[in-house]
Amino acid sequence: MECVDFCTKNIAVVFNEGVKNPYPVLQKLEHSLIEKGAKPEILEIKEMKFGFDFVFAVGGDGTILHVSKFYAMSKTPVLGVNLGRLGYLSQVNADNIQLAVDKVFNNAFNIEKRLMIKSGEKYALNDFVIKGACATRSSRFVLSINDKFVCDYIADGLIVSTPTGSTAYGLSAGGPVIYPMLDALVIVPICPHTLTARPLVVPSNEIIKITTAEGESNEFNLITDGADSCDVSNEVVIQKAENKAYLALLQDDAFYSVLRDKLHWGVSPRSL
């Protein structure tokens, strides 16, 4: 990786003011950066702007998703500092901020370019969730890929996930864990009313179309990265986004260590 002189570059610290008491961590991070000769700009998430060479995102996984998607347009690396619960997308917390800053200034980090997907004007780093207009019953979802009919689901909804999102809602719904750098998407039915429906992994350059079945309600509810929800027409088209999110990681085995440490991969339930 090309060496970067962060002392002469612009660094932003973006935080979510909705997270409980972020200020002690912000002060600690700002102090560590100033000691390195940097002049960080502290921004609330609603104040985000371009023009930085490196960004620290302080908050939970939702904050890191939001910040990473924003800075994907400028290809700016984002390092998550976890103040939430799981912190799946971050390797930094209040206890190891100084170590993280040292690694950043020593260029001892990797950048992973994570696949994103889009549907119209919406962009997701984790997933899109499509549900029927009536939340109290199952709906029929007609799935086509590259304009070829695939199947007709009766389910509570469908998840279309990136590899990054495969360890989120899709995992809870029975989907596979996908290595984050694979060029693939996964389609996972939510509570399908059949014994034969299974998750489907497809190449990332496929165009996924989900429509309502004849006689069904003519609206879907589209949820983006578990946060933004809106009603859409009876057709949802999902495809790979033009940009990728640039996630800064401090260790080479980040994916596998997170599976072990945060999702308890391979750990006996008796030891939890």
C-alpha positions as CSV (number, residue, x, y, z in Angstrom):
1,M,0.0,0.0,0.0
2,E,1.2,3.5,-0.8
3,C,2.5,5.4,2.2
4,V,0.4,8.4,3.3
5,D,1.7,11.3,5.4
6,F,-1.4,11.8,7.6
7,C,0.2,14.8,9.4
8,T,-0.3,16.9,6.2
9,K,-3.6,15.4,5.2
10,N,-7.2,16.2,6.1
11,I,-8.8,13.9,8.7
12,A,-12.4,13.9,9.7
13,V,-14.0,12.4,12.8
14,V,-17.7,11.8,12.1
15,F,-19.9,10.8,15.0
16,N,-23.6,10.0,15.7
17,E,-25.0,12.3,18.3
18,G,-27.8,9.8,18.9
19,V,-25.4,7.4,20.4
20,K,-25.2,7.6,24.2
21,N,-22.5,9.9,25.4
22,P,-20.0,9.8,22.5
23,Y,-18.0,12.8,23.8
24,P,-15.3,11.0,26.0
25,V,-14.3,8.8,23.1
26,L,-14.4,11.8,20.7
27,Q,-12.1,13.8,23.0
28,K,-9.7,10.8,23.4
29,L,-9.6,10.3,19.6
30,E,-9.1,14.0,18.9
31,H,-6.3,14.2,21.5
32,S,-4.5,11.2,20.0
33,L,-4.7,12.7,16.5
34,I,-3.5,16.1,17.6
35,E,-0.5,14.4,19.3
36,K,0.4,13.0,15.8
37,G,0.4,16.5,14.4
38,A,-3.0,16.2,12.7
39,K,-5.8,18.8,12.8
40,P,-8.9,16.7,12.7
41,E,-12.3,18.1,11.9
42,I,-15.1,16.8,14.2
43,L,-18.4,16.5,12.4
44,E,-21.9,15.3,13.3
45,I,-23.2,12.7,10.9
46,K,-25.6,15.3,9.4
47,E,-22.7,17.6,8.7
48,M,-20.7,15.2,6.5
49,K,-18.8,16.7,3.6
50,F,-16.1,15.7,1.2
51,G,-12.4,16.9,1.1
52,F,-10.9,14.5,3.6
53,D,-8.2,11.8,3.1
54,F,-9.2,9.6,6.0
55,V,-12.3,9.4,8.2
56,F,-13.0,7.9,11.6
57,A,-16.6,7.0,12.1
58,V,-17.7,6.9,15.8
59,G,-20.9,5.1,16.6
60,G,-22.5,1.7,16.0
61,D,-22.7,-0.4,12.9
62,G,-25.5,1.8,11.5
63,T,-23.3,4.8,11.8
64,I,-20.4,3.1,10.0
65,L,-22.7,1.9,7.2
66,H,-24.0,5.4,6.7
67,V,-20.6,7.1,6.8
68,S,-19.0,4.5,4.5
69,K,-21.7,4.8,1.9
70,F,-21.3,8.6,1.9
71,Y,-17.6,8.6,1.5
72,A,-17.7,5.8,-1.2
73,M,-18.3,8.5,-3.7
74,S,-14.9,10.1,-2.9
75,K,-13.1,6.7,-2.3
76,T,-12.2,7.9,1.2
77,P,-11.1,5.2,3.7
78,V,-13.3,4.9,6.8
79,L,-12.3,3.3,10.1
80,G,-15.1,2.5,12.5
81,V,-14.8,3.2,16.2
82,N,-17.5,1.2,17.9
83,L,-19.8,2.7,20.5
84,G,-22.7,0.3,19.8
85,R,-23.4,-3.2,20.8
86,L,-22.0,-5.7,18.3
87,G,-19.6,-3.5,16.4
88,Y,-19.3,-6.0,13.6
89,L,-17.9,-3.4,11.1
90,S,-15.3,-1.9,13.5
91,Q,-12.1,-3.2,15.2
92,V,-11.6,-0.1,17.4
93,N,-13.3,0.7,20.7
94,A,-12.7,3.2,23.6
95,D,-9.9,1.0,25.0
96,N,-7.7,0.7,21.9
97,I,-8.0,4.2,20.3
98,Q,-4.3,5.1,20.8
99,L,-3.2,1.8,19.2
100,A,-5.5,2.4,16.2
101,V,-4.2,5.9,15.7
102,D,-0.6,4.6,15.8
103,K,-1.4,2.0,13.2
104,V,-3.1,4.5,10.9
105,F,-0.1,6.9,11.1
106,N,2.3,4.0,10.6
107,N,0.3,3.0,7.5
108,A,-0.3,-0.4,9.2
109,F,-3.8,-1.0,7.9
110,N,-5.5,-2.5,4.9
111,I,-8.3,-1.0,2.8
112,E,-11.0,-3.4,1.6
113,K,-13.2,-2.2,-1.2
114,R,-16.6,-3.5,-0.3
115,L,-19.4,-4.1,-2.9
116,M,-22.5,-1.9,-2.6
117,I,-25.9,-2.4,-4.3
118,K,-28.5,0.1,-5.5
119,S,-32.2,0.3,-6.2
120,G,-33.1,3.5,-8.0
121,E,-31.8,6.3,-5.8
122,K,-31.1,4.1,-2.8
123,Y,-27.7,2.6,-2.0
124,A,-27.0,-0.3,0.4
125,L,-23.7,-1.6,1.8
126,N,-25.5,-4.4,3.8
127,D,-28.8,-5.2,2.2
128,F,-32.2,-4.3,0.8
129,V,-35.2,-5.9,2.4
130,I,-38.4,-6.1,0.4
131,K,-41.7,-6.7,2.2
132,G,-45.3,-6.7,1.1
133,A,-47.6,-3.8,1.8
134,C,-49.5,-5.9,4.4
135,A,-47.3,-6.6,7.3
136,T,-49.7,-9.0,9.0
137,R,-49.6,-11.8,6.3
138,S,-47.2,-13.3,3.8
139,S,-47.0,-12.0,0.3
140,R,-46.0,-13.4,-3.1
141,F,-42.8,-12.2,-4.6
142,V,-41.9,-13.0,-8.2
143,L,-38.1,-13.2,-8.7
144,S,-36.4,-12.6,-12.0
145,I,-32.7,-12.4,-12.8
146,N,-31.5,-10.7,-16.0
147,D,-35.2,-10.7,-17.1
148,K,-35.4,-14.5,-16.7
149,F,-38.0,-15.9,-14.4
150,V,-36.5,-17.7,-11.4
151,C,-39.2,-18.5,-8.9
152,D,-42.3,-17.3,-7.1
153,Y,-41.9,-17.0,-3.3
154,I,-44.7,-16.9,-0.7
155,A,-42.9,-15.3,2.2
156,D,-42.8,-12.5,4.7
157,G,-40.2,-10.8,2.5
158,L,-36.9,-11.1,0.6
159,I,-33.4,-10.0,1.5
160,V,-31.0,-9.1,-1.2
161,S,-27.6,-8.8,0.5
162,T,-24.0,-8.0,-0.3
163,P,-21.2,-10.1,1.1
164,T,-20.8,-7.5,3.9
165,G,-24.4,-7.8,4.8
166,S,-24.4,-11.6,4.7
167,T,-23.6,-11.6,8.4
168,A,-26.5,-9.3,9.2
169,Y,-30.2,-9.9,8.6
170,G,-29.6,-12.5,6.0
171,L,-27.7,-14.7,8.4
172,S,-30.6,-14.5,10.9
173,A,-32.9,-15.6,8.1
174,G,-30.8,-18.7,7.3
175,G,-28.6,-17.2,4.6
176,P,-24.9,-18.2,4.1
177,V,-21.8,-16.3,5.3
178,I,-20.0,-14.9,2.3
179,Y,-16.4,-13.8,2.3
180,P,-16.6,-10.0,2.0
181,M,-14.4,-9.6,-1.0
182,L,-16.3,-12.0,-3.2
183,D,-18.2,-10.5,-6.2
184,A,-21.5,-12.1,-5.3
185,L,-25.0,-11.3,-4.0
186,V,-27.3,-13.5,-2.0
187,I,-31.1,-13.6,-2.1
188,V,-32.7,-14.9,1.1
189,P,-36.4,-15.5,1.6
190,I,-37.8,-14.5,5.0
191,C,-40.0,-17.2,6.6
192,P,-41.0,-18.8,3.3
193,H,-44.2,-20.8,3.3
194,T,-42.5,-23.9,1.8
195,L,-40.0,-26.5,2.7
196,T,-38.0,-26.1,-0.5
197,A,-37.1,-22.4,-0.7
198,R,-33.4,-21.8,-0.1
199,P,-31.1,-18.8,-0.3
200,L,-29.6,-18.2,-3.7
201,V,-26.1,-16.9,-4.4
202,V,-25.6,-15.1,-7.7
203,P,-22.8,-13.1,-9.4
204,S,-22.8,-9.4,-8.5
205,N,-23.3,-8.3,-12.1
206,E,-26.7,-9.9,-12.3
207,I,-29.8,-7.6,-12.4
208,I,-32.3,-8.7,-9.8
209,K,-36.0,-7.9,-10.3
210,I,-38.7,-8.5,-7.8
211,T,-42.3,-7.9,-8.7
212,T,-45.7,-8.6,-7.2
213,A,-47.8,-11.5,-8.3
214,E,-51.0,-11.0,-10.2
215,G,-53.8,-10.1,-7.9
216,E,-51.5,-9.0,-5.1
217,S,-51.1,-5.5,-3.6
218,N,-49.3,-3.2,-6.0
219,E,-46.8,-1.9,-3.5
220,F,-43.7,-3.0,-1.7
221,N,-41.9,-1.7,1.3
222,L,-38.2,-1.3,0.7
223,I,-35.8,-1.1,3.7
224,T,-32.3,0.0,3.1
225,D,-29.5,-1.2,5.5
226,G,-32.1,-1.7,8.2
227,A,-32.7,2.1,8.6
228,D,-34.4,3.8,5.7
229,S,-37.9,2.5,4.9
230,C,-40.1,3.6,2.0
231,D,-43.1,2.4,0.0
232,V,-42.3,1.7,-3.7
233,S,-44.1,0.4,-6.7
234,N,-44.8,-3.2,-7.6
235,E,-41.3,-3.6,-9.1
236,V,-38.0,-3.4,-7.3
237,V,-34.8,-3.6,-9.4
238,I,-31.5,-4.2,-7.6
239,Q,-28.0,-4.2,-9.1
240,K,-24.4,-3.5,-8.3
241,A,-23.6,0.1,-7.5
242,E,-20.9,2.0,-9.4
243,N,-18.9,2.8,-6.3
244,K,-17.5,0.7,-3.5
245,A,-17.1,1.5,0.2
246,Y,-13.5,1.8,1.4
247,L,-13.3,0.2,4.8
248,A,-10.0,0.5,6.7
249,L,-9.0,-2.6,8.7
250,L,-6.2,-2.9,11.2
251,Q,-5.6,-6.7,10.9
252,D,-5.3,-9.1,8.1
253,D,-7.6,-11.8,9.5
254,A,-10.3,-9.3,10.4
255,F,-13.2,-11.3,8.8
256,Y,-12.4,-14.6,10.5
257,S,-11.5,-13.0,13.9
258,V,-14.9,-11.1,13.9
259,L,-16.7,-14.4,13.1
260,R,-15.0,-16.0,16.1
261,D,-15.1,-13.1,18.6
262,K,-18.4,-11.4,17.8
263,L,-20.6,-14.1,16.2
264,H,-19.0,-16.9,18.3
265,W,-18.2,-19.0,15.2
266,G,-17.4,-22.6,16.0
267,V,-17.9,-22.0,19.8
268,S,-19.9,-24.5,21.7
269,P,-23.2,-23.0,23.1
270,R,-22.2,-24.4,26.5
271,S,-19.2,-22.1,26.7
272,L,-21.2,-18.9,26.0
